[in-house]
Each structure stands twice: as C-alpha cells, then as structure tokens.
Amino acid sequence: MTEFDSCIRTLPQNNLSPISGFTIQQASSLNTIGATDWNRLASTNNPFLSYEFLQGLEECDCLEAQGWLPQHLVVYEQSRLVGALPLYLKTNSYGEFVFDWSWADAYERAGGQYYPKLVSAIPFTPVQGPRLLIDKSHDRPEVIKAVLLQTIVEITETRGISSFHCLLQDPPDEPGYSAYQFLPRKSIQFHWHNHAYRDFDDFLERLSSKKRKQIKRERRQVREAGLEIEVLSGDMITPRLWRIFYEFYCSTFHKRWGNPRLSCEFFQLLSERLPHQTLLLLASKNRNYVAGAFAMLNGDTLYGRHWGCNSQYSNLHFELCYYQTIDYCIRNGLTTLDAGVQGEHKLSRGFEPVITWSHHWIRHQGFRKAIHDFLDRESVEIDEYVRQLISHLPYKDATVV
C-alpha cells in the first residue's frame, strides 16, 4: 500500500456519468491505454502531450519519487476511447509552474489538508496545450468534455481531496469550466514571435539601436571566447552526447533546485521515439563540450527547456538558449519560440509577454471564495504588469508586436 491509497483508488469500471453510453475509468499508467489510442485523442504536434513523452516519464521512473502519481481519466463509448484527461495526484507543488504554495500554506494553517491534490498538467513542463483530449470524429465532443469535468469534480468531492488544478490549458476559453465553478487564473510567459524575418540580421534590424548593439556584442563575446556551437536533432544525438548534456542538466539543478527531475534514460528515449521533435544545442571549446541546451519542437513552435554548463563564459546562456534558438526558428520557418516562465531579461532580446491560463476547482466553499477574491486582484495586477512590460519592448516599430 502506498501513501496515496488512503485518498484515492482506481475508479470502478462502470459508468459514473449520468450520460448514458459512456464508461469512465482511471488509469494508473498510460501502458493500459496504448500509444495509438492516446495519440489519436491528443492529435497534436505538441510533443509534450504525446504518449511517447508522458509514458516515457512513467517508464523511466521520473514521477512518483517527485510526487506525481498518474491517475489519468479515460472515457469509453462501448470499446472505443473517446476522451481522456492527463491527471496526476500530487503530494507537493513542485514542477507545476503555476504556483499555489501560499494557497497550501493558508489552507493548512486553517486546519485543512491541502495535499494530496489533483493536477492536470505536463510534469516539469510549463507548456500550453489541450488537457481535455477528445475524439475529434465524435459527434458529441462537448458532452465528452462535460463528462470529464463532472467526473473530476465528483472525485474531488467524494474522496475529500482539497482541489483540482488544470494548468496551462489551451485554448484558454475551453467551454464547460464555468458550469462547475472552476476559477480561472492568469500567468505570464515570454515568447518570441517570428514576424517573417528573412534571417537573424533582419530580426536585429527591427530592434532599437541600443538593443541591436547589445545582442551583437554578446554574440561576439561568445565567438571571441573560441566557442563552437552544434545544433543536433534527435537522430544525431548519441548516448555519449546525452550523457554529456545530462551532466550539464544535473549541475543546474544541484545549484538551484536540488535533485534533477528527469533521468538520462528519459532524454535518450525521447531522441529514439521523437527524433524529429528533439533538439540538442552543444557548445564546445578546443573540442571539449562546456555547455548544452535541450529543446523540443512541433510544427510551428520551438520549446526551449533545459540548460547547463561546466564552465562559465560570458553570455553563453543567451547564445545557446535564445540567439541560437531564434536563429533556428527563422531558418526553419517556425513562428514561435516558447522560452517558458519568468525572466524579464528576455524582453531586451525580443521576447514578448504572453498571458496563459489555468483553471482551479476548490472543494471548500469558504476557501474557494477566498481564492476567487485573490484571483480577481491578481488578474488586475498581472494586466498592469503586462502593460508595463510591453512598454519596454525593444522593437523600433510598435506595430511589429
């Protein structure tokens, strides 16, 4: 028996919904669902929603020790999978990037038990994407969404779980959340957008003179340090290169956050199973690797994810994580570089603030009201913060953004 058994059990394999014809089950592993069915529902180029990525986290034991227990909701119509919700029982709030530590503290100071909670998100990955996965050929998609939302509310209520959090879902206006008193919450990320640039120099020409000179100076310092950059797709990344990068990745975690979340085996698995969506950028000096950055891509977006180094060089982080990835987007016709949360320093390098959304269901009505009031105030503050950020964008022509 695990620490989770007292608060959640596998749903019985029968219909929990008042909508006839559907059966709802809970899966403790994507292995019980299968790649073909899951990817048919996800039907997106977003690699983080793919069976290969999510099941890889389970297969490589990256989840439970970090407080993520898979409890995916699936909806069947007869024997056909028609809906799913990636779902995890959480014993903490690490790896979510929509921060609710203060909520947990207030809830427990008031005598409640905030953890475990239920979360629909991509573990350790602040990337937007659909969370209610629906068979697009079904003639009643809104009914399936309602079944998923109603079921998650019922589970949270009947099991005595404090809350459910649907993080960074896209589209943000997914219908149905308001009917079940979900609370919407805004967050901020920083994305770079490709405004039909011919090349990197064309991008620089759109910036103010001061910012353009700054970027040129930073890139020149990297070249003058004798550093060479390689950009490798998944099928070019050998196990040796993954081991080298993994040392860089671990060094960043040890310095900032403690134990690494992902394993070297997991990175290698991605390049094997998603070779065209996996990217590794490595910097070397005198044929010795000194730093690396990991990214993934879909049809039009590059997602910068992790970085690390074993030697400090001026502006190498900016070169690998921003300038090389911007250049990659321009050369390959990608429209967006998603550099994730935090980092006002990204503004001066051409990134723009982007509002993202999450939805939260709080079981305790009094606490739900308090969170509702907090989110109303927070939303006003975020809107004002975004306005201030936009006023500091480095572009010469305001119509570019």
N, C-alpha and C positions, 0 to 999 in steps of 0.2 A: 504494500500500500504506500502511495506517495503522499507528499504534503498536500496535493491537490484533491485527493479523493474525498475529503470531508466536505468539499464545497461544490464539486461538480462531478457528474457521472455521464457516461455515454447515454445519449438520448435513446429511448426505446425505438425500435424500428417500426413505428407506426405513424399514422397521420396525426400531427399535433395541431394542425391548422384547421380552422372551420371551412376552408376552401376545399371542397371535395375533389378527389382525384390526385392529390399531391401527398407524397410521403417525405417527411423530413428526418434526416439522420445527422449525427455528429461524427466526424472522422478525426481520430487522433493521429492520423498520418495520411499524407497525400498518396501513399502507396495503395491505400484501399480504394482510391478513386481512379488513378491511372492517368498517364500523360495525355492521351488522345482526348478523353472527355474534358479534363481540366483546361487544356489549351483551346479546345473548341469554345468553351464558355469565355475564357479570357480574351480570345480572338483579338489580340492587340500586339503591336510590335514592342510594347513596353517589356523589356526583358525581366524586370523585377517581379512581374505578375506571372511569369511563365512557370510551368511545372518544373522545368529544369532548375530554375533559381530557388524556388521555395522548397521543393523536395530535396534539393542539394543541401540546404541548411539543415534539414532534418537528418539526412543521410550522414552528414559529416559532424553530427553532434554539436552544432553551434547554438542550439536553442535552449534546452531545458536548464543547463547549468547557468545560463544568463537570465533565467526567469521567464522564458517564453515556452508555454506548453500548447502545442497545436490542438485546437478543438474546432476544426473547420465545419461550418454548416453547409449541408448539401440538400437540394430539393430534387426529388424524382417525380416524374409523371409516368406511371407504370414503371418500366425498367429504364427509361431514358433520363439522364441527368439534364435538368433544365435550369438549375440555378445553384449558386454557391456564394459563400461569404468566407474569405480567408479570415480565420479567427484564432486568437490566442488568449489563454488565461495567463495573466501577468501577476507576478509577486512583487514587482517594482515598476518604476517608470523609466528605466534605462533603455536606450536605443529607440526612443519614440520620436523625439524632436518636436513634439508639441507638449510643452512642459506643464505638468499638473502637480508638481511636488508640493506647492503651497496648498492645493486642494486637499491632498492626502494628509498634510500636517493638521489643517483645520478640522478635517473630518475626524481624525483620531484624537485630537485634543478635546473634541466634543463628546468622546466616548464611543465613537463608531469604529468599524474595521474597514478601512478603505481597500486594502489588499486582501485577497486577490480581486482583480478587476478583469473585465473582458475588453480586448482590443482587436480591432480590425486594422491592420497596417502591414507594411513590409518591414520585417525586423531589421533594425540597424540602418534603415534606408529612408531618408526624408524625400521620397519621390512621389509625386502626384500620380493618380491613376484610378480607374474604377475599382470599387470594392464590392458592389452588388453585381456579381457576374451572372449574366442572363443569356440563355439560348436565344440568339437573335432571330432564329427562324420560328420561334414560338409566337402564337397569335395573341397571347395574353401576357406580355412582358411585365406590365405594371402590377398584375396580380401576383406574379412570382416575387417581385420586389417587396410587395406588401407582406407576403408570407414570410420572407426572410426577416423583415423588420419586426413584424409582430412576434415571431419566434424568439428573436434575441431579447426583446422586452420581456417576454414570458419567462425565459431562462433567468434573466437578471432578477426578476421579481421573486420567482418561486424558489430559487436557490439561495436567496439572501445575499447576492453579490451587490456590491455598492454601486457599480456603474459599468457602462459600456461606452467605448470611445472609438469612433470611426474616423481615422486620421488621414488627412491629405487626400480626400476622395476627389475625383474629377470625373464628370462635371460636378461643380460645387452645388448646383441647384437641383440635384437629383430629387425627383418628386417623392413624397412619402414621409420624409423625416419630420415635418411639422405636425403631421397627424398623430405622431406618437410622442410629442413633446420633446423631441431632440433639440438640444441647444447648439446653435451654430457658433463657431469660433474662428476668428481670423488669425493668420500668422503671416510672416513675411519671409520670402526667399529672394535670392538675387540671381537673375537670369540674364544672359547675353543673347541679343537677337541679331540675326543676320539680315541686314537691310540691303540685300542684293549687292553685297560688296564683291568687287572683282578679285581682290586679293587683300592681304594683310595691310599693305601700304594704303590701299583705298579706304580701309577701315580707319587707319590712323589719320587720313586726311579729313575725316568727318569730325575729329576731335579738336578741342581748343589747342592753341599752340603750346601752352604750358603742359597740358596732359600728353600731347603727342611727343614732346621732347622728353618728358619723364619716362614714357614707355620705351622710347628708343635708347635712352641712357641705361635703363635697367636691362634691356636685351643685350646691349653692347658689353656691359659688365660680365654677363654670363659668357659671351664669346671670348672676351679677353682673359677670362679665367681658364681658358683651354678646355672648356666642357663641350662634349658632343652629345647630341640628343638622338635617340632612336624611338620611332613610333611603330609598335608591333601589334598586329591583330592576333586574335586568339590562336589561329592555326600556326602562327610563327613563334609562339611563346613556349619554350621548352621547360620541362620540370626544373632544370637548373635556374632558369631566369625567374621562375615563380619563387623558388627558394630564396633567391637574392632579394626580390621585391618584398617577400614576406618578412625578412629581417628589418627592412626599412619600415614596413607597416607596423610591426611589433614595437619598434623603437618609439614611434609616435604615440602609441597607446601607453607604453610604460611611462613616458614623460608626462602625459596629460590626464589619462583616464584610468590607468590600471591595466588589467588583463585584456588582451586582444579579444575581440568578439568573434572573429572569423578564423578559420584554420587554413593552412597552406593547401591542404587537400581540397578544400572548397574552391579556392581560386583555380587550382588545376582542373577541377571538374568543370568549371564554367568555360574555360577555353576549349575543353573537349566537346561539351554539349552545346555551347553557344559560341562557336568560333568566330562568327561574323558580327557578333554583338559585344565582344570583349576586346578591350584595348589596354595596352600597357606602354607607358612612356618611361624610358630609362635615360638617365644622364650618366656619363662616364668621363673620367679623366685618366689619360695615359692607359687606356684600355681597362681601367678598373671602375666598376659601377659605384656611384656615390649617392644616387637618389632615384626614386621611382614614383610614378603616379598611376593609379588604376582608374579606368573609366569604362562605361558601357554605353551602347547606343541603340536607338531604334531607327525607324525610317527617316525621321527628321530631327531628332534630338540627341545630343551627346550629354551624358550624365557624368560629371566629374565626381569621384567618390573618395578615394583614399590616397594619401601621400606619406612618404617618409624618406629619411636620409641618414647617412652615417658620417657625413662631413658637412660643415656649414659653409655655404657660398652665398654671397650677396645676390638677392633677387632670383635665386634658382627656383624657389617655390612658385613665384609669379610666372616664371618662364614655363615650367612644366605644367602647372595646374591651370593657367589662364592663357598665356600667349600661344603656347603650342596647341592647346585645345581649340582656341578661337581660330587659329590658322587651319586646323584640321576641319572645322565646320565649314569655313569658307571654301576650301579646296574640294570638299566632298558635297557641297550643296545642302548642308544641314541648316535648319532655320534657327535652332535654339541650343544654347549651352546652359544646362542646369547645373549651377555650382552649389546648390543646396542652401542651407540656412546660415544666418549670421554673416558678418563681415562687411562693415561699411566701407572698408578699403577697396572692395570690389567696384564701387561706384566710379572711382577715378580711372578705372581700367575698362570702362564701357558697359558694365553690368547695370541692370535696372531693377528696382524693387518690384516684386510681384506679390499680390495678395493670394494666399492659399486658404483653404477652408477645411475644417473638421466639424464633426457633429458628435454631441455627447448626450448620453441618457443617464440621469442620476436618479437612483431609486428613492432616496429620502426626499420627500416633497419640500421640507424646510430648507435642506441643503441645496436642492435644485433651484429654489427661489434665490438663495444667496449667490449661487453660481451665475444664474441668469442676470442678476443685477451687476455682478462683477464683469461679465462679458459685455454688457451694454457699455460700461465705462471704458473697458479695454478697447472696444471697437472704435470708439471716438478717438482715443489716443493713438491707435495704430493708423487710422486715416490721416491724422495730423502728421504723424511721423513720416508716412509715405510722401505727403506733400512736401515736407522739408527735404527728404531725400531727393525727390525729383528736381527740386530747385538747385541741387548741387551736381546734376549730371554733367559730364564733361563735353557733351556734343556742342558744336558751334551752332547747329540748326536745331531748334527745339522741335521742329516737325519730324525729325528723324525718329523720335521715340513715340 
